[in-house]
Amino acid sequence: MLYGGDEGGIMCDVTPSAESKEVVVCSLTHLRIHPKHPLVGEIRAYQETRARRLALAGGRAGITTIERNKDNR
């Protein structure tokens, strides 16, 4: 996990495979978490709090891709 500051919040690498040429990073705010995940309660609490703060601030988090190089696996 990464921290994307106030704009991105907690970011997660959701790249499908290690061989991918691009890395997919998504704000935890936008992920759907399986109900049986061991951290589902904590994650949903974070998502609700973050969504509320973003709505009050008029902002939104997004999804981006970055190119993966040999040193960044």
C-alpha positions as a Markdown table, in Angstrom:
| # | Residue | x | y | z |
|---|---|---|---|---|
| 1 | Met | 0.0 | 0.0 | 0.0 |
| 2 | Leu | 1.0 | 3.6 | -0.6 |
| 3 | Tyr | -0.2 | 6.9 | 0.7 |
| 4 | Gly | -1.4 | 9.4 | -1.9 |
| 5 | Gly | -1.7 | 12.3 | 0.4 |
| 6 | Asp | -4.9 | 14.2 | 1.0 |
| 7 | Glu | -5.8 | 13.8 | -2.7 |
| 8 | Gly | -5.4 | 10.0 | -3.1 |
| 9 | Gly | -5.5 | 8.7 | 0.5 |
| 10 | Ile | -4.5 | 5.1 | 0.9 |
| 11 | Met | -3.5 | 3.6 | -2.5 |
| 12 | Cys | -3.4 | 0.0 | -3.5 |
| 13 | Asp | -1.5 | -1.8 | -6.2 |
| 14 | Val | -4.1 | -3.9 | -8.1 |
| 15 | Thr | -1.9 | -4.8 | -11.0 |
| 16 | Pro | -3.1 | -8.2 | -12.4 |
| 17 | Ser | 0.4 | -9.8 | -12.7 |
| 18 | Ala | 4.0 | -9.1 | -12.0 |
| 19 | Glu | 4.8 | -9.3 | -15.7 |
| 20 | Ser | 2.5 | -6.4 | -16.5 |
| 21 | Lys | 4.2 | -3.4 | -18.2 |
| 22 | Glu | 2.0 | -0.9 | -16.3 |
| 23 | Val | 1.1 | -0.8 | -12.7 |
| 24 | Val | -2.5 | -0.1 | -11.7 |
| 25 | Val | -2.9 | 1.9 | -8.5 |
| 26 | Cys | -6.4 | 2.7 | -7.1 |
| 27 | Ser | -7.5 | 4.6 | -4.1 |
| 28 | Leu | -8.8 | 2.2 | -1.4 |
| 29 | Thr | -11.9 | 4.5 | -1.3 |
| 30 | His | -13.0 | 3.0 | -4.7 |
| 31 | Leu | -12.3 | -0.7 | -4.1 |
| 32 | Arg | -15.1 | -3.2 | -3.4 |
| 33 | Ile | -14.0 | -5.5 | -0.6 |
| 34 | His | -15.2 | -9.1 | -0.3 |
| 35 | Pro | -17.5 | -9.4 | 2.8 |
| 36 | Lys | -15.3 | -12.2 | 4.2 |
| 37 | His | -12.0 | -10.3 | 4.0 |
| 38 | Pro | -10.5 | -10.2 | 7.4 |
| 39 | Leu | -10.2 | -6.4 | 7.4 |
| 40 | Val | -13.6 | -5.6 | 5.8 |
| 41 | Gly | -14.9 | -3.7 | 8.8 |
| 42 | Glu | -11.9 | -1.5 | 9.1 |
| 43 | Ile | -11.7 | -0.9 | 5.3 |
| 44 | Arg | -15.4 | 0.0 | 5.1 |
| 45 | Ala | -15.1 | 2.4 | 8.0 |
| 46 | Tyr | -12.1 | 4.1 | 6.3 |
| 47 | Gln | -14.1 | 4.3 | 3.0 |
| 48 | Glu | -17.1 | 5.9 | 4.6 |
| 49 | Thr | -15.1 | 8.4 | 6.5 |
| 50 | Arg | -13.0 | 9.3 | 3.5 |
| 51 | Ala | -16.0 | 9.6 | 1.2 |
| 52 | Arg | -17.7 | 11.9 | 3.7 |
| 53 | Arg | -14.6 | 14.1 | 3.9 |
| 54 | Leu | -14.2 | 14.2 | 0.1 |
| 55 | Ala | -17.9 | 15.2 | -0.3 |
| 56 | Leu | -17.5 | 18.0 | 2.2 |
| 57 | Ala | -14.4 | 19.2 | 0.5 |
| 58 | Gly | -15.9 | 18.9 | -3.0 |
| 59 | Gly | -13.0 | 16.6 | -4.1 |
| 60 | Arg | -12.7 | 13.1 | -5.4 |
| 61 | Ala | -10.0 | 10.4 | -5.6 |
| 62 | Gly | -9.2 | 8.8 | -8.9 |
| 63 | Ile | -7.5 | 5.9 | -10.6 |
| 64 | Thr | -4.2 | 6.2 | -12.5 |
| 65 | Thr | -1.6 | 4.0 | -14.2 |
| 66 | Ile | 2.1 | 4.3 | -14.2 |
| 67 | Glu | 4.7 | 2.5 | -16.3 |
| 68 | Arg | 6.5 | -0.3 | -14.5 |
| 69 | Asn | 10.2 | -0.6 | -14.9 |
| 70 | Lys | 12.6 | -3.5 | -14.0 |
| 71 | Asp | 13.5 | -1.9 | -10.7 |
| 72 | Asn | 9.8 | -1.3 | -9.6 |
| 73 | Arg | 8.3 | -4.7 | -9.2 |
